[in-house]
């Protein structure tokens, strides 16, 4: 039965019986009440926020009436532009009382994946888990236990992995494809986020959004998009599909999926050919003048037996002395271009090598690869390079999830360097979603005795399904078994080989069905403690209070970890309460936290701005980077043997017409983000599902017509990995040759199967050398569709 929020509120005078509601949460006549009853109720206000994985980063003022959450409103930030709440936040009133809530600990009685369980007590559940973990650690060591955590979980069980010597993973292989290329240039490890805060866009002349649907996936940042547009920024969205963001931009450019890197390489060539690059910026702030040896493709250093750094500097050709000099020597004027001979070895500058490498990537070539007109690419590049400060921003769910994504990220870093748009007001390159860049501060940590250390992750978790490794048990926090792996059938084979699986979550998500023991966790609104958690976000410190008591037999994540640690004989090392833990974190010498403590946070409705400037955060304005040379490093010598020291285009790993499989499976399948969910969270939110009641496979009418399909037909999507079924939705907004189903749908909502049955899990070997390891190429997938 569908229950709208309006009906939910209006139902007070009618009562629950006439609406057909059942269950203990809805049986009380105190739940739905007429407005006139408000004065007779006991009310309180509490403050909390959405956890880190939600792109809105909303903070909530919650009204609790007679112990039940009855209203959610935006909390008041110091910066009032953030005082917003989206439909996901409002839907929490319904979702926390969902029939999908896990109500008691469960023990598996059927086969893994069947979803057959019996209720057990907390004591039996925790004792079973503790005994099994002790046994595994005794036999195989702590490394045999893997804590696999969804990124949407804020309390990530920070103590048990170290106390057990276990392995720990958060979304291994996800959201890293573009970051792998960009951050080799910049030297950071921040998931590839753009350097400047989104609120700095008002200072931008041109904003290029590459596969970035910010108006859906970061709804609460839409104001900054429109303020930039009103301030005169030209906003250009490049996307295979006419997304919400594309429809509100000054220009939408439709690109062939998997060719983002080709477009950026073409733009680099246009800039070089027209000399639109910033000569002085390149010499001063980048590795462009460094010298590449012709004999081994390595950079020339003062001491070639060691890695280059400021203490073992790279060498450049000094114009003043016409000789080799360390790049950081006083008075050096490095030549940007040139070829030289040093001790019989030929060398050339990185910039010279870049120009040579780019000769193959002509404007015509880029147009043919990307299926974008030459004139459009030329105008796009001229806008980016010559109009003033510019942003090149991308997303996580599009071009990032391809086997060739690191090449795109590397090309983006070079574009930012050529135009001087990194470390510049109104500039930036990288992920432009989730307001991921802002002022921050260094919190302290809770120190454990030195003998307790987690085992470093042996390998990216997708590889654990096939390669020999130590893992015998998985403690699954969230929905990682479905959401964090492509090719679900391969995941299921691995799952069945494991000795023990535990899932901890508030809801009966798909991962629950594979588990031996299931523990019902509280939502972020419930706790046994007055304080739940704390985070730094959007230049503010946010405190999360308890809103309501735990529902059913659920327990907070903090209490679960504490009680499990007690069963293991290790609880003496944990803080006694979340309040003690958050006090320790705030006990930091960072001056940006001055005056911020639990008491002052409570006095300020649980939100306080850091002691930071009022203007937007802008990174690397000092042009000092966390690379060995402290410069933007455009040449990556560790990838020379892979022919990727400078970006060299590669076709997609699977979804390419050059792949022989293309004849059999001619459609590219993507699983994009949507405003209605956060990955697989909110899949069971009934209020939201009124707008998107079931999974719909979106496809262009031309593709449908050639397959005899009509709008609403039940179709089967299949390839050699597997199959799933869903109803199709025909739309002109979607590019021919490409189909899409929004990510995160639980198996029970599908007509049959799971979208992960078909997704591509083949990892790119080159990317093991990069800082995040190989990306899972979810969107680099070929399929075919037929009517059921």
N, C-alpha and C positions, 0 to 999 in steps of 0.2 A: 504493500500500500504506500502511495506517495503522500508525504506530509510536508507541505511547504512551511517556510518560516512564518509566513503570515497566518496560515492555518494553525500553526503551532502556538502562536501568541493568542489568536482569537479564540482558541478552544477553551479558554479558562472557564467561561460560564457554562459551557456544554458538558465538560467532564470527559474523562478518558474513555468511558464505556462506549459512547456513541461513535468514537473514532476507531474502535476495534483494536486498541492498544492492549498489549498484555505484557506480563513480566513484572518483577518486583519494582523496577525503577519507575514504571508508569502506572502502577496500581493505586498509588496513594492519591486521594483527592486533594492533597496539598500541592501536587505538582502543577496542575492547571487551575488557575484561580482568576476570578474576575478582577478587574483593575481596582474595584472598591475594596478588595481584601488587602491591598498593599499595606495600608496603615496597621493592620493587625499582624503583619509578618515581621520576623526578625531579619534585618538586613545587615550586611557588612560589605565593605569594599576591599578588594585585594588587587595586587598588581603583579603581572607576569608578562611574558613575551613569547613569540613563536621561536622555536629552536633554530639553530644556525642554518639548517639546510633550506629554510624557506626564504625565497628571494626577496620577499617583502620586508623582512626584518621588523615586523610590526610589534609594538608594545601595547599591552592591553590594560584597561581599567575594567575590572570584573565586578559585577554586582552579584552577590550571593544572597538568595532569599530562602530562609528556612533550610539552610544547608545545601541548597541546589543552585548551580550556576544558572542565572536567569537573564543576564545581559552582558554583552561585551562591547566596549567602546574604546576608541583610541586613547591611550595614555598621553599625557602632555610632555613632550620633549622640550628641552631647552631650545633646540632648534625646531621650531614648530612645523617646519616643512616635513618633518618625519612623523607628525601626529596623524597617522592614517591607519586604516585597517581595510583589508580586502575581503572578498567573499570566503576565502579559506579560513580566515580568522573568525568571521561571524559564524561559520558553520560548526565551529568547535562546540557550540551549545548542544547541537544535535549529535555530533560525532562521539563525544565522550560518554554519551548514554547509549551508544550503538549496541545492537544485538550481536555484533561481531566482537565485542569485548571478551577477552579471556577472563573467566570469572574465578577459576581455581587452578592450582597446579594440575598438570596432566601427565600421564604415563602412557606411552605407546603400547597398544596391544595388537595392532595389525602390522602389515608390511610398511616399510618406510615409503611415504608417498600416499598411502591409503587414507590417512587422516583419521584413523581409529584410535581412540584414547579412552582411558578411564580417569576420573578425578582421584587425586591423592592429596594428602595433607602436605603442608609446607615442610614439616619435619621430615617426612619420607622423601620429598623431592630434593631438599637440600642435602640430606644424608646420602642419598643415592649419587648425587653429583659429586659431593666431596669424596666419597669412597672411590668412585671411578677415577677422578683426577689424581688422587693419591696413588692409586694402582698404576696408572699410566706414567706418572712422574717417576715412580720407583723403577718401573721396567725400562722406560725409554727416555727419561729425562723430561724436563719442562717443555722442551722444544716440540714435544709430541702434541701439545695443546695449542690450538689456534683460536684467538679471540677475533672474530670477524664482525666488524662494526659498520652499520649504515651511517652515512654522513649526517643523517637527520637526527641522530641521537646525540644530545649534548653531553650527558653524563656517560662517558665512554669506558666506565669501569677502569679508572686510572691506576688502581693499585694491584689488582689480582694478576695481571700479566707479568708484572715485575716480581711479585711475591712468589709466583710459580715458575718464573723463568720461561714463560710461554712466549709464543709469537703473537703479534698483533697487526691487524691490517684494517685500514679504512679505504674502501673503494679502490683496491689495487687495480691499476690499468684503466681507470675511468677519469675523464675530464683532463687528460694530460697530453693529448696528441699535439696540440698547438704549443702548449707550454714547453714541451721538450725542445722545440726549435727556437722559440723566442728566448727562453731563459739561459740557453747556452750563450747567447749574445750578451745578456744583461748580467748573468751570474747569480741571480736570486733564486729562491725556491718558494714561490708564492702562487703556484698554480696558474701562472701566466696572466695575472690581472694587469689591467692597464695602469700606467704609473700615476695618473692624476685622478682625483675624485670626480665623480660624475657631475657634481655641481660646478666644476670648472668649465663645463662645456659652453657656458655663456661667453667664454673668451675664445672660443674656437671659430675659425672661418669655415672650415669644412669638416664634416663628420661622416666617415664611411663606416657603415655597419655591415660587416661581412658575415652572413648567416647568423645574425644577432637579432632576435625578436624581443627586444627589451620591453615593448609595450604589453607583452603577454607574460613573460617570465620574470619580470621585475616591475610589476604594476605600480608600486609605490615610487618608482623613479621616473614615472611618466612626466611629472611636472618639470624635471630637469631637461628632458627631451624637448618639451614645448617651449620652455624658457630659452633654450639655446636657439631654437628656430625663430622665436620672436626677436632675439638679439641679432639675428642676421646670419646665423650659421646655415650653410647649405648642407642638408642631411640627405645622404644617398644610401639606400639599402640595396645590398647585393644578395639575392636569395633566389633559389630555383622557383620559389612559390611566392604568391602575393600575400605575404603575412600581414598581420595587423600593423606592424611597424612599417612595412613597405608601403601600405596604403596611406600612411600619415607622413611619409617622407617627401622631400622635394623631388626625388627621382628614385624609381625602382628599376634595377638592372637584373634581368633574369639570367642566371648562369647555369651551365651544365653541372650537375652534381659531381663532386670529386675532382673539379678542376680549379679550385680556389688558388692553389699554388701556381698554376699556369698563368692565371690572371695577374697575380702579384709579380711573377717573374717578368711578364710583359711590361708591367708598370715600371719595374726597375730599368728595363732597357730603354723605355721612352724617356725616363729621367736622365739616363746617361747620354743618350743620343742628343738630347736638347740642352745638355749641361745645366739642368735645373737643380743639381746637387749643391750642397753647402760645403765648399772647399775647406774653409778654415775650421768648421765644426768637425769634419772628417779627420783632419790632421791632428787637431787638439784632443778630441774626445773619443776616438775610435782606433781600432787596430788597422785601419786602412793603410798607414805607412809601413807596417811591419813587413818583413821580408820572408818570402817563401823559398826554400831551397828546391832547386829543380831535381836534385838527385833522390830526395826522400819525401818531398812534399811537406816537410816540417818547417816551422817558423825558426828563423835564425835567432839564437840566444847567445848571451855572453858566455854561458857554459852549457853546451849542448847536451851534457849528460844529465841535466836536471830540468825540471819543469820551469817554464818561464814565470817570472813574478817580478815584483818591484826590487827584490834582493838579487834576483838573477834575471836582469832585464832583457826584454826583446831588443833587437838591434834595428836601427833605421838608417837611411842614408841622409846624412846631414848636408843641407845645401850650403851652409856657411863654410864648412871645412872640406866639402866634397869627399867625405869619408864616412866609414861606419861609426856610429855612436849609439850608446844606450838610449832608448827612447825617452828616459827620464833624466838624462844628463842636463845640467844647466846650459841654457843658451842654444839648445839644439833647435834647428828649423828643419823638420823632417820633410822629405820629398813625398808627395802623395802618389806620384806615378814614376815608373822607371824600371829598367832591368840593368843589373850590374853583375860583375864577377868578383867573388870573394874567395881568395885562396884556391882558385881554380874551379870554384863551384858557382854556377849561374844562379842568381836570385832575382826575384821580382817582387814588387810591392803587392800587398793584398788587393789594393784598389785596381792595379793593372791586371791582376789575375781575375778579378770580378768582371772587368770590362771584357776580357777575353771569353770568360765563361758565358757571358750574357749574349754573345754574338748569335748563338743558336736560338735565342728566345726573342725573336723579332715580334713586332706588333702584329704582323700577319699571322705568325705562328700562334700567338696568344689568343687572337680572335678565333682561329679555327678550333683550338682546343676547348676554349670556354664557351663557344657559340655566342659570343658578344661581338658586336660590330667594332671594326677598327676605330671608327670615328668616336664611338662611345668610350672605348678604352683610352684613347688619346685625351679626350675632354676630361674624363675622370682623373687621369694622372696629372693633367695640368692644374685642375682644381686642387688636388692634394698637394702638389709641389710648389705652387706659386701664389695661392690666394692668401696665405698667412698660416697661423697655427692650425694644425689639423690633427684629427683623431682617426686612427684605424682601429676600430673595435670589433671583436668577434664574440661569438657565444660558445657554449659548451656542447650543445646538443646537435649541431649541424656538421660543419667542416672538421670539427675536432675528432669525430669518431670515424676516421678513415685511416687506412694503412699508411697513406702518404702525408698525414697531417703535420709531421715535424718539419717537412719541407716548406709547407705554408707558413708555419710559425717562424722559421728561419728567414724566409723571404720578407715577412712582415717586419722583423727586427732590422733588416737591411734597409727597407723603405723608410723606417723611422729614423735611422742613422743618416741616410742620404739627405733627408730633408730637414734634419735638425729638430725633429719633433719628439724626441725623448729628452726629458729634463727641460721642458719648455712650458710656459703658461699657455693653456689652451691646447696642448698637444697630448701625445700618448699613443701607445700601441699595446694591444692585448685584450683580454676578456673585459667586456664592458657591462657585464650583468651583475646583479645582486649587491650593488654598491660595495663591492669587495675591497675597494681602496678608500681609506679614510685615515684620519689621525688615530693612533693607537698608543698603547703603553705596555710595559713589561710587567706582567703579574709575577708574583713569586710562586713557588711550587711547594708541595708538601713533601719533605725529604724522607725517603726510606733509608734504612741502614744499607751500607755499601754492598753487602753481600747479595742484595736483591736486585737483579737486573733482568729485564725482558730479553729474550733471544731475538736478535735482528731477524727480520723476515727472510727466510731462505731464498725465496723466489716470488715472483708475482703470483698471486693466488690462482689465476686461470691455469698456470702451468702445473699447479699441484694436482690437477686432475689426470695428468699424463706422465709427468716426470717423477722419478724417485725422490721422496722427501720424507720428513720425519713426522708429519701430522697424522695423528690417530683420532683426535677428537676436535670438534669445532663447537665453540661457544658462540652462537649466532645471536647478535644483538640487532634486531630489526628484521629485515627481509632480504638478507644478502644472498641466500641460496637461489632465489629466483632473479633478483635484480642485478647482481654484481657479476654475472657470468653470461656470455653468449653461448649458443648451442646447448640448450637445456638438457638434451638427451645425454650429452657427454658429462654434464654436471651430475645428473642422476646416477650414472654408473659409478662415479667417484663417491657420491654420498653413500651408496650401498656398501662400499668397501670400508668405510670408516667404522671405528669401534664404537663411537659415542657422539651424539649430537644433542645440544641443548639450544632451545630458542627462548629468548626473553623479549617480550613485546606486550603492549597493551591489547593488541588485536590478533585475531586468528588469520594472519596473513598466510600466503602460500608456503613460506618456509616452515611454518609450524608443522605441516603435514609430514615433513621428513624427519622430525625430531623424536628423540627417545624420551626426553623430559622437556616439558614446557612450563615456563614460569610467567604468571600474569603480572606485568609491570604497570605502574600508574602512568597515566598521561602526565603531561607537563603541568596540568592544573591541580594535581592531587599529590598529597604527601602526608607523612606522619609528623613532619617537622615544619616549623614556621618558615624557614628559609629552604628553597629548593636548589637554586643555582644562580650563576652570575656569568655575564659575558661583557666584552667590550665590542661595541658595534657602532658604526657611523659616528665615531668620535665621542661616544658616550659610554658610560658604565651603566649596565642594566642589571637590576636585581630581580630575581623571581621569587615571589612569595607563594606559600600554600594558598590555593583558592578554596578548595573543598577537601574533605576527608577522602581517603582512598575508597574507591568503589569496589564492591564485591569482596574478594579476598586478595585484591592486588596489593603490591607493596612497591614503594619507590625504588628506583635503581640503586640509590645510595644504601638503602636498608638491605636490599638483596645482596649487594656486594659485601656489606658488613656481616650479615648473617652467614653467608657462604664462607667468608674468611674465618669466622668463628668455628665453623665445622672443620675447617682445615687447620685450626690452631694458630691463625695468623692475624686475628682481628686486633691485637694490641698495637699493630703498626698503623692502623687507620685512624683518621680523626673520629671523634665520638659522634659528631653531628655535622650536617652540612654547614651549619653556622660556623663551627670551628674551622672547617675546611676553607670557607670563603674568607674568613678573617685572615687566615694564613696567606691566601693568595693576594689579598689587598695589602699585606705587610711588605710592601715593596719600596725600594729607595727611588723609584722612578718619579721625578718631580711632576710629571703629568697627572699623577694620582694624588697629589697633595690635597688634603682636606676631604678626600673621599673614603669613607668607611661605612660599615653596615648601618650605623646610627644616622649618619647624614644622608645616606641613600634612602632610608625609611622616611626621613623627614621630607624628602623631595620626591615622594611618590615613586621611589625606586629607580629614578633616572637622574644622572648627573653628567654634565659635559666634562670631559677631561680638561686639564689646564693647558689648553693649546690655543693657537691663534684662531681668529674667526674666519680667515679665508680658507678656501678648499685646500685639502692636502695635495701636494705635488711632489712626486718622487724625483730624486736625482737632479735636483736643481743645481747642486754643486758639481755635477758631472763626475762624480766618483762612484764607481760601480764595484760590486762584490765579486769581481773576476780576478784572476791572478795578476793581470796587468793594471787593474782598476779602470780599464777602458771598456767601451762597448766592443766586444770581440766578434768580428764578423766572419772570421775564418776559423773553422773547427777542425784542427789537425787530427784529432782522434777519429774523425770520420773520413780521413783521406782515402783509406783503402776501400771504403764503401762509395767513393766518388761523391761524397756529400760534404766535404770540407767547405765548399760553397754550394748553395742550393742548386740541385740538379733535378729536374722534373722526373717524376715517376708516375706511371699510370696507377690508378687505384689497384689495390691488391686483388679484388674480385670483381667489383662492379664497373667493368670496362668492356667496351665493344671488342677490344683485342683479346679478351678472355674467351677461349673456346666454349666455355659454359654459357656465353651470352646467347647463343642460338637456342639453347634449351630453356634458359631462364632470362628473358630479355627485359625484365623490370627491376629497377633498383628500389630496394625497400629501406625506409628509414623509420625510426621510432623516436619522434621529436617530443620535446617538452610541451606542456600545455598550461594555460593559466588555471585550469581546474584541479591540478594536482601538484604535489612535490614528489617527483619520481612515483613511487607506488603509494605514497601517503595520500590520504583523502580519496582513494579509490572507492572506499565504502561510505563516503559522506553523502547521505541521501538528499540533502538540500541541494548540493552542487550537482548531483547526478540527474536532477530534473532538467538541467541544461545540456548534459551529455550523458544520457541514460544508459548507453551501452557502447562497447567498442565499435568504431566505424572505420573501415578501410577507405581512405580517401584516394581517389584516382581521377584522372582526367577523362571526360566523356569519350575522347577519341580512343583511348585504351579500352574503355568499357565496351564501346560499340564493336570493336574488332573481335571481342571475345563474347559477344552476344549478351552483355550484361546490362541491366537496368538499375536505376537508383533503388536501393533497399534490398537488392538480391543478396541471398546468403552465398558467400563465395569461400573457396578454399585457397589459401596462400601456401605454396609449397616449394621446396627445393630438395637437394639430396640429404640435407640435415634433418628435415622434418616438415611439419605442416601445422596450420591452425585455421580456424574458421571464424568469420565475422561477416556482418552485413556491410555492403559497400555504400559509400557516399560519393556521388559524382560531383565534381567541382571544377570549374574553369580556373580557379586560383592555383590549381596544382599542375605542375609541368608534365607533359606527355612523357612516358617512359619511366616515371617515378611514381611510387605509391607510398602511402604513409599510414601508420596507425600509432596514435599517441602512446608513449611508453607508460609502463606502470600498472596496466590493467591486471588484476588478479585473475588467476585461472578460472575461478568460479564465475566470473563475469563474461568470459569468452563463450562463444557458441560451441567451441571445441578447441582443445589444445592451449598453447601459450605462445605469445609472439616470440619468446626466446627460443622456440623450437627451430626457427629458421635463421637466426642471426649469426653472423660470421665471427668466428673465434680464432682465426689464423693470425698469429702475432708476427710483426715485422722483425726479423732477427737483428737488423741494424740498431733498433731502438733499445736493445739491452744495454748499449753503451751510454745511453742518455740518462739524465738525472732521475727521471720518473719511471724508467723502464718502458716496455712496449704498451701501446694503447690498444684497447679492445676495439676492433673496427666494426662496431654495431651497424653503422649505416653503409658500410662497404659490402653490401649484401645483394645478391641476385636471386630473384624468385620468379615464379609464374603464378597466374591466378586463373581459376576456372570456376564456373557456376556449380553450386552444389545441387 
